[in-house]
Amino acid sequence: MKFGEKIKNARVAKDMTQAELAQAVGVSLRTMVSYENGDCYPKKREVYGKLAAVLGVEMNYLLTENEEFINAAGEKYGYRGKKHAQQLITEVSGLFAGGDMDDEDLDAVMRAITDAYWIAKEKNKKYTPKKYRNADKE
């Protein structure tokens, strides 16, 4: 689920308007609308913290949009694929912790790494012993 969808779902669950949430977080209504529409993301980490506090969700929930990738890896490659995808995201996220990279560049890097993961997984599939191929389908 994308960041904007998470914000909107949590806001609706709290029975708040976009204006109320914007005021509680300290951003403009226009900015909040852009967040929910997926046009932009908060540039400052503290905004994520304020959103999480007001909406009653974990900050990591708002920071991650990788559930689809992890689930796809699990469906395609089983438990081991899902585990590897989670590990990849954790390790890559650590690379950017505390860095100053704008969202557009960060998205481009994540897309490239994700694509590389799928390509490598497909290429390495032929080297996986048969006994492990069946285990991946569980």
Summary of the structure (lengths in Angstrom):
residues: 138
radius of gyration: 18.0
end to end distance: 24.4
largest distance: 57.2
contacts: 344
relative contact order: 0.09
helix: 77%
strand: 0%
